[in-house]
């Protein structure tokens, strides 16, 4: 599952993000060298005489404007903004300001948040909605009148100085983008957090993708089962017992287990996360379907020469990227025979979006991920030889799914922090809550796109209606 916390389009593929080293010119605009005041990192300097709120008011206004109903509280207890707003943004250390100066915009704020120098109190969903309406500005793009005032505010607060190291949770992958080795590293960054952590967040279904709630009373586990059954029926597994299914990016094996248990499918699941594969194999054996299901630590690009009746790809396509999309669908097409079906279930974004190197999600959650417009996906499938037969949005279902995950995380907060540490627990809570908002307001979507390979005479093998997919 991939999403875009900021809900603002990342730099387009034609506009590569500016390297961080170029931010030094901004942070050093009022002079380089040691910081002007001491902070948690022990740098010497003159004491700060202003209240932090007074000193920082020009910088806050430059970043988010002066009409945001959120209270900003600073490290000395001073504050800006209304008492009765939707919540409080706490800037706990002057180091948060220094990070924003060296990495202006979302990346600097993300680093301060992950480092614990900035936190949010109150209704997280409401605070994120409010802040989204006042998008965080990049200091490098300010006018000549605003920039000196912002830098002077940082100087008065004692925030100028050398850059601080990024939090260790930050992922900065190297090598060719979407090469097998780099893909394996970024997948490990996200999914090898720990199976115990994910078990508490996802619940017993251990399914990390959008559920499908068929009633108001449905539990998360029931909704995940309904989603798996819908996919099985779209793929025709209910009409072809014993069919051979490939589950690309099989996660912890939930789809494979469902297809084997309910439709006697013979399933091969492939994934790049060692921890997922180990747990999926254990769950398959526990479910008693290990004679029908094989889980492999394998890249889908290494499946040449095998043959399947159907393919499911659930919450994996976001890692493929636009540059690799044609090859992805071409590879899967060659694994299917006539009337074979592919169900691609993925988060999408109108106009597409690269989760860039300067975004919170791009550095801390899903490096290298891309959210593609569903029209691009359908077009690429057809160019690869598939006939697109059905497109369905489950957007509202994903918001509901995410609210369940956030509630699970909060209900087990102390246990989760003990498993993965406070920074990573904070990262997951923030990105899931912001993602839920994105699905609510339509900035994000999730689509199931069903394609079939027609036979030489045009035979599709598809049912006449969707009646059997309910």
C-alpha positions in Angstrom: 0.0 0.0 0.0 1.4 3.3 -1.0 0.3 6.9 -0.6 1.2 10.5 -0.7 0.9 12.2 2.6 1.3 15.8 1.4 -1.4 15.4 -1.3 0.5 17.9 -3.4 2.0 16.8 -6.7 5.6 15.9 -6.3 8.1 17.3 -8.9 7.2 15.9 -12.3 9.4 13.4 -14.0 10.7 16.3 -16.2 11.6 18.3 -13.1 14.1 16.4 -11.0 14.2 17.5 -7.3 16.9 19.9 -6.4 19.8 18.2 -4.5 19.8 18.9 -0.8 23.3 20.4 -1.0 21.9 23.4 -2.9 19.9 24.3 0.2 23.1 25.5 1.9 22.8 28.9 0.2 19.6 29.5 2.1 20.7 28.3 5.5 23.8 30.4 5.1 22.1 33.5 3.9 22.8 35.3 7.2 26.3 33.9 7.5 27.8 30.4 8.0 29.7 28.9 10.8 28.5 27.8 14.3 25.0 28.4 15.4 24.1 31.6 17.2 22.6 29.9 20.2 22.9 26.7 22.1 20.5 23.9 21.5 20.0 20.2 22.2 23.1 19.4 20.2 25.3 21.5 22.5 26.5 24.2 20.1 27.8 27.3 21.9 26.5 30.8 21.2 24.9 33.9 22.6 21.6 33.5 24.5 18.3 34.2 22.8 16.6 37.2 24.3 13.3 37.1 22.4 10.4 34.9 23.2 10.5 32.2 20.6 7.0 33.0 19.3 8.0 36.6 18.7 11.2 35.7 16.9 9.5 33.0 14.8 6.3 34.8 13.8 7.8 36.0 10.5 9.1 32.5 9.6 5.7 30.8 10.5 3.8 33.4 8.4 6.2 32.9 5.5 5.8 29.2 5.6 2.0 28.8 6.2 0.5 32.2 6.0 -1.2 34.1 8.8 -4.7 32.7 8.8 -4.3 29.1 9.8 -6.5 28.0 12.7 -3.7 26.0 14.3 -1.8 26.9 17.5 2.0 26.9 17.2 3.7 26.3 20.5 7.5 26.7 20.9 10.2 25.2 23.0 10.1 28.0 25.6 6.3 27.7 26.1 5.4 30.8 24.0 2.8 30.4 21.2 1.2 31.8 18.1 -2.3 31.2 16.8 -5.8 30.7 18.3 -6.5 28.9 21.6 -9.6 27.2 20.2 -8.2 25.9 17.0 -8.3 22.3 15.8 -5.0 21.4 17.5 -1.4 22.4 18.3 1.8 22.1 16.3 4.6 21.9 18.9 8.1 23.0 17.9 10.0 21.4 20.7 13.5 22.4 19.7 15.3 25.2 17.8 16.8 22.3 15.7 13.5 21.9 14.0 13.9 25.4 12.5 17.5 24.6 11.5 16.3 21.5 9.6 13.7 23.6 7.7 16.3 26.1 6.7 18.7 23.5 5.3 15.9 21.5 3.7 13.2 24.0 2.9 9.6 22.8 2.6 8.2 19.4 3.3 11.5 17.5 3.7 12.8 19.7 6.5 9.5 19.5 8.4 9.5 15.8 7.9 13.0 15.5 9.4 12.0 17.6 12.4 8.9 15.5 12.9 10.7 12.2 12.7 13.5 13.4 15.0 10.9 14.4 17.6 11.7 18.1 17.4 8.2 18.8 16.1 4.9 17.1 17.0 1.2 17.4 16.6 -1.5 17.3 19.3 -5.2 17.1 18.8 -7.4 15.6 16.1 -4.8 14.5 13.7 -7.2 14.2 10.7 -8.6 17.7 11.3 -5.1 19.3 11.8 -3.9 17.7 8.5 -7.0 18.9 6.7 -6.4 22.5 7.9 -2.7 22.5 7.1 -3.4 21.1 3.7 -5.6 24.2 2.9 -2.5 26.3 3.7 0.1 24.4 1.8 3.6 24.5 3.2 5.7 26.9 1.2 9.3 26.3 0.1 11.5 29.1 1.4 13.6 29.0 -1.7 10.6 30.1 -3.7 9.8 33.2 -1.6 10.1 36.7 -2.8 13.1 38.8 -2.0 11.1 40.7 0.6 9.9 37.6 2.5 13.2 35.6 2.5 15.4 38.0 4.6 12.6 38.4 7.2 12.4 34.6 7.5 16.1 34.2 7.8 16.4 37.0 10.4 13.7 35.3 12.4 15.7 32.1 12.4 18.8 34.1 13.4 17.0 35.7 16.4 15.8 32.3 17.5 19.4 30.9 17.3 18.5 28.4 14.5 21.4 29.2 12.1 24.3 26.8 11.9 25.6 23.7 10.2 23.1 21.1 9.0 22.0 18.3 11.3 22.3 14.7 10.2 19.0 13.2 8.9 17.2 10.8 11.2 18.3 7.2 10.8 14.8 6.2 9.6 15.4 8.2 6.4 15.9 6.1 3.2 18.1 7.5 0.5 18.4 4.6 -2.1 21.3 4.6 -4.5 21.7 2.8 -7.9 19.5 2.9 -11.0 15.9 3.6 -10.1 13.7 0.5 -10.3 16.6 -1.8 -10.9 16.0 -5.2 -9.2 18.6 -4.5 -6.6 17.3 -1.0 -5.7 13.7 -2.2 -5.7 14.6 -4.9 -3.3 16.2 -2.4 -0.9 13.3 0.1 -0.9 10.8 -2.8 -0.5 12.8 -4.0 2.5 12.8 -0.5 4.0 9.1 -0.4 4.1 8.0 -4.0 4.6 10.8 -5.4 6.8 9.8 -3.3 9.7 8.7 -6.4 11.6 5.8 -8.8 11.2 4.7 -8.3 14.8 4.3 -4.5 14.1 2.2 -5.1 11.0 0.1 -7.8 12.8 -1.0 -5.2 15.3 -1.7 -2.6 12.7 -3.4 -4.7 10.1 -5.2 -7.1 12.3 -5.7 -10.9 11.9 -6.1 -10.6 8.1 -2.5 -9.4 7.6 -3.6 -7.6 4.4 -1.9 -4.4 3.5 -4.3 -3.0 0.9 -7.8 -1.5 0.6 -10.6 -3.6 2.1 -14.1 -3.8 0.7 -16.9 -3.1 3.2 -20.1 -4.7 2.0 -22.1 -3.4 5.0 -21.8 -0.8 7.8 -21.4 -3.5 10.3 -18.6 -5.4 8.5 -15.4 -5.8 10.5 -12.0 -5.1 8.9 -11.3 -8.8 8.6 -14.7 -9.4 6.9 -14.0 -6.5 4.5 -10.6 -7.9 3.6 -12.1 -11.3 2.9 -14.8 -9.6 0.7 -12.0 -7.9 -1.3 -10.2 -11.1 -1.9 -13.4 -12.9 -2.9 -14.2 -10.0 -5.3 -10.8 -10.4 -7.0 -11.2 -14.2 -7.2 -14.5 -13.8 -9.0 -13.3 -11.1 -11.3 -10.4 -13.5 -12.2 -12.9 -16.3 -12.8 -11.4 -18.6 -10.1 -14.9 -19.5 -8.9 -15.7 -20.9 -12.4 -12.4 -22.7 -12.8 -11.5 -24.7 -9.6 -7.8 -25.7 -9.6 -6.8 -22.8 -11.8 -3.1 -21.7 -11.5 -2.9 -18.2 -10.0 0.1 -15.9 -9.8 -0.1 -13.4 -7.0 2.5 -10.6 -7.6 3.7 -8.9 -4.5 1.9 -11.5 -2.4 2.6 -9.8 1.0 1.8 -12.1 3.9 0.0 -14.5 1.7 -3.6 -13.6 2.5 -4.9 -13.6 -1.1 -3.1 -16.9 -1.9 -4.6 -18.5 1.2 -8.1 -17.3 0.3 -7.9 -18.4 -3.3 -6.6 -21.9 -2.3 -9.0 -22.4 0.5 -12.2 -21.1 -1.3 -11.5 -22.0 -4.9 -8.9 -24.7 -4.8 -6.5 -22.5 -6.8 -2.9 -23.5 -7.2 -1.0 -20.4 -6.3 2.5 -19.0 -6.7 3.1 -15.9 -4.6 6.2 -13.8 -5.2 7.5 -10.9 -3.0 10.8 -9.1 -2.4 10.5 -8.8 1.4 12.3 -11.6 3.3 10.2 -11.0 6.4 6.9 -11.1 4.4 7.9 -14.3 2.6 8.9 -16.1 5.8 5.6 -15.1 7.5 3.6 -15.9 4.4 5.0 -19.4 4.3 4.2 -19.9 8.0 0.6 -18.7 7.5 0.2 -20.9 4.4 1.3 -24.0 6.4 -0.9 -23.0 9.4 -3.9 -22.7 7.0 -3.3 -26.2 5.7 -2.9 -25.2 2.1 0.9 -25.6 1.7 0.2 -28.3 -0.9 -1.5 -25.7 -3.1 0.5 -22.6 -2.4 4.1 -21.8 -3.0 5.6 -18.6 -1.7 8.8 -17.4 -3.3 11.3 -14.6 -2.6 11.4 -13.6 -6.2 11.2 -10.6 -8.5 8.3 -10.8 -11.0 10.8 -10.1 -13.8 12.4 -13.5 -13.1 9.2 -15.6 -14.0 10.0 -16.2 -17.7 8.8 -19.5 -19.0 6.1 -20.1 -16.5 2.3 -20.3 -17.3 -0.7 -19.2 -15.3 -4.4 -19.0 -15.8 -4.8 -15.7 -13.9 -2.7 -13.0 -12.2 -3.5 -10.8 -9.2 -1.4 -7.8 -8.4 -2.7 -6.1 -5.2 -1.0 -3.1 -3.8 2.3 -3.8 -5.6 2.0 -1.7 -8.8 2.8 1.5 -7.0 6.4 0.3 -6.8 6.7 -0.3 -10.5 6.9 3.3 -11.9 5.9 4.8 -15.2 9.2 4.0 -16.8 8.8 0.3 -16.1 5.0 0.1 -16.6 5.2 -1.2 -20.2 7.7 -3.9 -19.3 5.6 -4.9 -16.3 2.5 -5.5 -18.3 4.4 -7.1 -21.1 6.0 -9.5 -18.7 2.7 -10.5 -17.1 1.0 -10.9 -20.5 3.6 -13.5 -21.5 2.8 -15.5 -18.4 -0.9 -15.9 -19.5 -2.5 -17.9 -22.2 -5.6 -17.1 -24.2 -8.5 -15.9 -22.0 -6.1 -15.4 -19.1 -7.0 -12.5 -16.8 -5.0 -9.9 -14.9 -6.5 -7.9 -12.0 -4.3 -4.8 -11.2 -5.3 -3.3 -7.8 -3.4 -0.1 -7.1 -3.6 3.4 -5.7 -3.9 6.0 -8.4 -3.8 9.8 -8.6 -5.4 12.1 -11.2 -2.6 13.4 -13.3 -0.1 11.0 -11.7 2.4 11.8 -9.0 6.0 10.8 -8.2 6.7 10.6 -4.5 9.8 12.6 -4.8 13.0 12.7 -2.8 11.9 15.9 -1.0 8.6 14.5 0.3 7.9 12.9 3.6 6.5 9.7 2.0 9.4 9.6 -0.5 12.0 9.6 2.2 10.4 7.8 5.1 7.6 5.6 3.8 7.7 4.5 0.1 11.0 5.5 -1.6 10.7 5.5 -5.4 7.0 5.0 -5.4 4.7 6.5 -8.1 0.9 6.9 -8.1 -0.2 6.8 -11.7 -3.4 8.0 -13.3 -5.8 5.1 -13.9 -6.1 6.2 -17.6 -2.4 5.7 -18.0 -2.7 2.2 -16.4 -5.6 1.1 -18.6 -3.8 2.5 -21.7 -0.6 0.6 -20.9 -2.5 -2.6 -20.3 -4.2 -2.4 -23.7 -0.9 -1.5 -25.4 0.5 -4.7 -23.9 -2.2 -6.8 -25.5 -4.8 -6.9 -22.7 -8.5 -6.0 -23.4 -9.6 -3.9 -20.4 -13.0 -5.3 -19.3 -13.7 -3.6 -16.0 -12.5 -0.6 -13.9 -13.8 -0.1 -10.4 -12.9 2.5 -7.8 -12.8 1.6 -4.1 -11.8 5.1 -2.9 -14.1 5.5 0.0 -13.3 1.9 1.1 -9.6 2.8 1.5 -10.4 5.7 3.8 -12.4 3.4 6.0 -9.6 0.8 5.9 -7.0 3.4 6.9 -9.1 4.6 9.8 -9.1 1.0 11.1 -5.3 0.8 10.8 -4.8 4.1 12.6 -7.1 3.0 15.4 -5.3 -0.3 15.7 -1.9 1.5 15.9 -3.2 3.9 18.5 -4.9 1.1 20.6 -1.5 -0.7 20.7 0.7 2.4 20.8 3.1 1.4 23.7 3.5 -2.1 22.2 4.2 -0.7 18.7 6.7 1.8 20.0 8.5 -1.0 21.9 8.7 -3.0 18.6 9.9 -0.4 16.2 10.7 2.8 18.1 8.7 6.0 18.5 10.0 7.6 15.2 8.8 4.8 13.0 5.4 4.5 14.9 5.0 8.3 14.4 5.8 8.0 10.7 3.2 5.3 10.1 0.5 7.1 12.1 1.0 10.3 10.2 1.1 8.8 6.7 -1.9 6.6 7.3 -4.0 9.5 8.7 -3.0 11.9 5.9 -3.7 9.2 3.3 -7.2 8.7 4.7 -7.8 12.4 4.2 -6.6 12.1 0.6 -9.0 9.3 -0.2 -11.8 11.3 1.5 -11.3 14.4 -0.6 -10.5 12.7 -3.9 -6.9 13.6 -4.1 -6.2 9.9 -4.0 -8.0 7.0 -5.5 -7.7 3.2 -5.8 -8.7 1.3 -8.8 -9.1 -2.3 -9.8 -8.4 -2.7 -13.5 -9.4 -6.1 -15.0 -7.8 -7.1 -18.3 -8.1 -10.3 -20.4 -6.1 -11.7 -23.2 -8.6 -12.6 -26.0 -8.1 -15.8 -27.9 -7.2 -15.7 -31.7 -10.8 -15.6 -32.6 -11.6 -12.8 -30.1 -13.0 -15.2 -27.5 -12.7 -13.6 -24.0 -14.2 -16.2 -21.7 -15.7 -13.3 -19.8 -19.2 -13.6 -18.2 -21.9 -11.6 -19.9 -22.5 -9.4 -16.8 -21.0 -8.6 -13.5 -23.8 -10.4 -11.7 -21.4 -13.0 -10.2 -19.0 -10.4 -8.7 -21.3 -9.2 -5.9 
